[in-house]
Amino acid sequence: MEEKVLEKLISEAFSYSEGEVCIFSWQGGEPLLAGLDFYCRVVELQKRYGKSGQVVGNAFQTNATLLDKRWVEFFREYSFLVGVSLDGPEEVHNHYRCFPDGRGSFSKVMKGISLLKEGGVEFNILSTLGRETMGEVEKIYEFFLKENFSYLQFIPAVDRVGGKIASFSPTPSQYGDFLCRLFDLWWNEGNPLVSVRLFDNIMEILLQGESSSCMWKPECGEYLVVEFNGDVYPCDFFVKKEWKLGNIFTHSLAELYRRAREIFGRLKKTTPPSCQGCEWNFICNNGCLWFRWVGSGDVRGRSYLCSSYKKFFSYSMERFHILKERILARRG
């Protein structure tokens, strides 16, 4: 991202969110490739354009293979929240995450995580689930527990290529089984030891009526994706020319957010026939638009993972309600 784009983005973001929290999420590809000097400039610009009373947050999603002590010191000094892409123990992680020469990246990732731990940098784990690794739930979860990773996120690697589901994508049946088994491991007789984002989102819905995750909100459009040249899109899954909202040099952030909600966000409310009257729609709100598109090539269609979630909700909901009542009792 060129300097002029970066400065325009940061100045506009602070102006639009005056008096509120302003969060930047740095992703790629691999965002470490931009170099440390780039992010030092990010912080300089945030200091310049931030106003009294504003709170700034920076999140950073990385494969961690390029981390060194300089990066760690920077992240600690400016309180970056780092997400590390790690799919599980070595044999699981290296199945998909290899360098171009075929070497697995596991040891490099773990070295990066060690640096984050030693440097006192807050981080969480993002684990992607492919068709060939989906069945390793016990191995994956027990590895994360052993490593004392407390904040976990599991994302099914689902895509549509050439008009059909990509070969690496897990089936809905596989993913449903994965969630049920993961929940059994996480439950721990009603005393979970770690945070699993999906399960946290369900508890949010049961306790306060809405999830903090965009996937299950009634509408999309709460964040914007800004590309290197200033082009803006409504979702990181939909960075495609047909979904382009505009450019930060030709449209204000207020206008871009309005377009995101009106053009893209409200599509979430288009209810597929199979969702009408569904007992679980209060959780999924017709499903994530990405998984709806993957299932049929149409964002108005039924979610590819609909049957996964129905199976999981039926299997786990009684125990979620037990946790809900315990939390409410503690609150008094």
C-alpha positions in Angstrom: 0.0 0.0 0.0 1.5 3.3 -1.1 2.0 6.1 1.5 -0.7 8.3 0.1 -3.3 5.5 0.3 -2.2 4.6 3.8 -2.5 8.1 5.1 -5.8 8.7 3.4 -7.2 5.4 5.0 -6.0 6.3 8.5 -7.1 9.9 8.4 -10.5 9.0 7.1 -11.0 6.2 9.6 -10.3 8.4 12.6 -12.5 11.2 11.2 -15.4 8.8 10.6 -15.1 7.2 14.0 -14.5 10.3 16.1 -15.1 9.7 19.8 -15.3 6.0 19.3 -13.1 2.9 19.0 -11.2 2.7 15.7 -9.9 -0.8 14.8 -7.5 -1.7 12.0 -7.0 -5.3 11.0 -3.9 -6.0 9.0 -4.0 -9.0 6.7 -2.6 -10.2 3.4 -1.6 -12.5 1.9 1.1 -12.3 4.6 1.2 -8.8 6.2 4.7 -9.3 7.6 6.0 -9.0 4.0 5.1 -5.3 4.1 8.1 -4.8 6.5 8.4 -3.3 9.9 9.0 0.2 8.6 5.5 0.1 7.0 3.8 -0.5 10.4 6.0 2.0 12.2 4.6 4.5 9.7 1.1 3.2 10.5 1.5 4.0 14.1 2.9 7.4 13.3 -0.1 8.2 11.2 -2.5 6.9 13.9 -0.8 9.2 16.4 -1.1 12.1 14.1 -4.8 11.7 13.1 -6.2 10.2 16.3 -8.1 12.7 18.5 -8.6 13.0 22.2 -10.9 10.3 23.5 -10.5 7.9 20.6 -9.2 4.4 21.2 -7.2 2.7 18.5 -6.8 -1.1 18.1 -4.6 -3.0 15.7 -5.1 -6.7 14.9 -2.6 -8.6 12.8 -3.2 -12.0 11.1 0.1 -13.8 10.3 1.6 -17.2 9.6 4.4 -16.1 12.0 7.2 -17.6 9.9 9.0 -14.2 9.5 8.7 -13.0 13.1 11.8 -11.9 15.0 12.5 -10.0 18.2 12.2 -6.6 16.5 8.6 -7.4 15.4 7.8 -8.7 18.8 9.1 -5.6 20.6 7.0 -3.5 18.2 3.8 -5.5 18.8 4.3 -5.3 22.5 5.0 -1.6 22.6 1.8 -0.8 20.6 -0.4 -3.5 22.0 -1.1 -5.3 18.7 -3.3 -8.3 18.9 -1.7 -11.1 16.8 -3.6 -13.9 15.2 -1.3 -16.8 14.3 -2.4 -19.3 11.6 -1.6 -22.8 13.0 -3.6 -25.8 12.0 -2.5 -28.2 14.7 0.4 -30.5 15.5 3.2 -30.9 13.0 1.7 -33.6 10.8 -1.6 -31.9 10.6 -0.3 -28.3 10.1 2.2 -29.4 7.4 -0.4 -31.2 5.3 -1.5 -28.0 3.7 0.9 -25.3 5.0 4.2 -25.9 3.1 6.8 -23.7 1.6 7.2 -23.7 -2.2 10.0 -26.3 -1.9 7.7 -28.7 0.0 9.1 -28.2 3.5 6.5 -27.9 6.2 6.2 -24.6 8.0 5.4 -26.0 11.4 8.8 -25.4 13.1 9.0 -21.8 11.8 5.5 -21.1 13.1 6.2 -22.5 16.5 9.5 -20.5 16.7 7.4 -17.4 16.0 4.9 -18.3 18.7 7.8 -18.8 21.2 9.0 -15.3 20.5 5.5 -13.9 21.0 5.2 -15.7 24.4 8.7 -14.6 25.5 7.9 -11.0 24.5 4.6 -10.9 26.3 2.6 -10.3 23.1 -1.1 -11.2 23.2 -2.0 -13.7 20.5 -4.6 -16.2 19.5 -4.7 -19.2 17.2 -6.6 -19.5 13.9 -6.8 -23.1 12.7 -8.2 -23.9 9.2 -9.9 -27.2 8.6 -9.4 -29.0 5.3 -11.0 -32.2 4.0 -7.9 -34.2 4.8 -7.3 -32.9 8.3 -10.9 -32.5 9.5 -11.0 -35.9 11.2 -8.0 -35.1 13.6 -10.1 -33.2 16.1 -8.7 -34.9 19.2 -5.2 -34.6 18.0 -5.6 -30.9 17.2 -7.4 -29.9 20.4 -5.1 -31.8 22.7 -2.1 -30.3 21.0 -3.5 -26.8 21.6 -4.2 -27.6 25.2 -0.7 -29.0 25.8 0.8 -25.8 24.3 -1.4 -23.6 26.6 -3.1 -21.8 23.7 -6.2 -20.3 25.4 -7.9 -18.5 22.4 -8.8 -20.7 19.5 -10.7 -20.2 16.2 -11.6 -23.0 13.8 -12.4 -22.0 10.2 -13.6 -24.6 7.6 -11.5 -24.0 4.4 -14.5 -23.9 2.0 -14.4 -22.5 -1.5 -16.0 -22.8 -4.9 -13.8 -23.3 -7.9 -14.9 -23.8 -11.5 -18.6 -24.0 -10.6 -18.2 -26.6 -7.9 -16.9 -27.2 -4.4 -13.1 -27.1 -4.2 -11.5 -30.5 -3.5 -9.9 -29.4 -0.2 -13.2 -28.3 1.2 -14.6 -30.4 4.0 -18.1 -31.8 3.5 -21.0 -30.5 5.6 -21.2 -33.9 7.3 -17.5 -33.8 8.2 -17.8 -30.3 9.7 -20.9 -31.2 11.7 -19.1 -34.2 13.2 -16.0 -32.1 13.9 -18.1 -29.5 15.8 -19.9 -32.1 17.9 -16.6 -33.9 18.9 -14.8 -30.6 19.5 -17.7 -29.5 21.8 -17.4 -32.7 23.8 -13.7 -32.1 24.3 -14.2 -28.4 25.2 -17.2 -29.0 27.5 -15.0 -30.6 30.2 -18.0 -31.4 32.5 -19.2 -27.8 32.2 -15.8 -26.2 32.9 -14.2 -25.3 29.6 -10.5 -24.6 29.8 -10.1 -22.5 26.7 -12.1 -20.0 24.5 -13.4 -21.3 21.2 -14.7 -18.4 19.2 -17.7 -20.2 17.7 -18.9 -21.4 21.0 -18.3 -18.0 22.6 -20.5 -16.5 19.8 -23.3 -18.9 20.6 -23.1 -17.9 24.3 -23.3 -14.2 23.3 -26.5 -14.9 21.4 -28.0 -16.7 24.3 -27.0 -14.1 26.8 -27.4 -10.8 24.9 -29.3 -11.6 21.7 -26.5 -11.0 19.2 -23.1 -12.3 18.3 -20.0 -10.2 18.0 -19.0 -12.2 14.9 -20.3 -10.8 11.6 -21.1 -14.4 10.4 -24.2 -14.6 12.5 -25.3 -11.0 12.7 -28.7 -10.0 11.2 -26.9 -7.9 8.6 -23.4 -7.6 7.1 -21.5 -4.5 6.5 -19.8 -3.6 9.8 -16.3 -3.4 8.4 -14.7 -2.5 5.1 -11.8 -4.1 3.2 -9.4 -1.5 1.8 -7.0 -2.9 -0.9 -3.5 -1.6 -1.6 -4.8 1.0 -4.2 -7.7 2.3 -2.1 -10.4 0.1 -3.6 -13.0 -0.9 -1.1 -15.1 -4.1 -0.7 -17.7 -5.1 1.9 -16.1 -8.4 3.0 -12.7 -10.2 2.7 -14.4 -13.2 1.1 -15.9 -10.9 -1.6 -13.0 -9.0 -2.9 -14.3 -9.3 -6.5 -15.0 -6.7 -9.1 -18.7 -7.1 -8.9 -18.7 -6.3 -5.2 -16.5 -3.2 -5.4 -18.0 -0.3 -3.4 -15.8 2.5 -4.6 -12.4 3.9 -3.7 -11.3 6.0 -0.6 -10.1 8.8 -3.0 -13.5 9.1 -4.6 -15.9 8.2 -1.8 -16.1 9.1 1.9 -16.0 6.3 4.4 -19.6 7.3 5.4 -20.7 6.7 1.8 -18.8 3.4 1.6 -20.3 2.1 4.8 -23.7 3.1 3.6 -23.1 1.2 0.3 -21.8 -1.8 2.2 -24.9 -2.1 4.2 -27.4 -1.3 1.5 -25.8 -3.2 -1.4 -24.3 -6.1 0.5 -25.4 -6.2 4.1 -29.1 -6.5 3.5 -28.7 -9.5 1.4 -28.3 -11.4 4.7 -32.0 -10.9 5.3 -33.0 -12.6 2.1 -34.3 -15.9 3.6 -33.9 -19.1 1.6 -37.1 -21.2 1.6 -35.4 -23.9 3.8 -34.6 -21.3 6.5 -38.2 -20.1 6.9 -39.5 -21.3 10.2 -36.2 -23.0 11.2 -35.8 -23.2 14.9 -32.1 -22.3 14.7 -32.4 -19.1 12.6 -32.2 -17.0 15.7 -28.6 -18.0 15.8 -27.4 -18.1 12.2 -29.7 -15.4 10.8 -29.9 -17.2 7.4 -26.2 -18.1 7.4 -23.0 -16.3 6.3 -23.2 -15.0 2.8 -19.9 -16.6 1.9 -21.1 -20.1 2.8 -24.4 -19.3 1.0 -22.5 -18.4 -2.2 -20.2 -21.5 -1.9 -23.2 -23.8 -1.8 -24.8 -22.7 -5.1 -22.9 -19.8 -6.5 -25.7 -17.5 -5.4 -25.5 -15.4 -2.1 -29.3 -15.8 -1.8 -29.0 -19.6 -1.6 -28.9 -22.0 1.3 -25.7 -22.1 3.3 -23.3 -24.9 2.3 -22.9 -25.6 6.0 -26.5 -25.5 7.0 -26.8 -29.2 7.9 -23.5 -28.9 9.8 -24.9 -26.3 12.1 -28.3 -27.9 12.5 -26.6 -31.1 13.7 -24.3 -29.2 16.0 -27.0 -27.0 17.5 -29.3 -30.0 18.2 -26.4 -31.8 19.8 -25.0 -29.1 22.0 -27.8 -26.6 22.9 -28.9 -28.3 26.1 -25.4 -27.9 27.5 -25.1 -24.3 26.2 -28.2 -23.5 28.2 -26.6 -25.0 31.3 -23.6 -22.7 30.9 -26.0 -19.8 30.3 -27.7 -20.4 33.6 -24.4 -20.7 35.5 -23.2 -17.4 34.1 -26.5 -15.6 35.0 -26.4 -17.1 38.5 -22.8 -15.8 39.0 -24.0 -12.3 37.9 -26.7 -12.4 40.5 
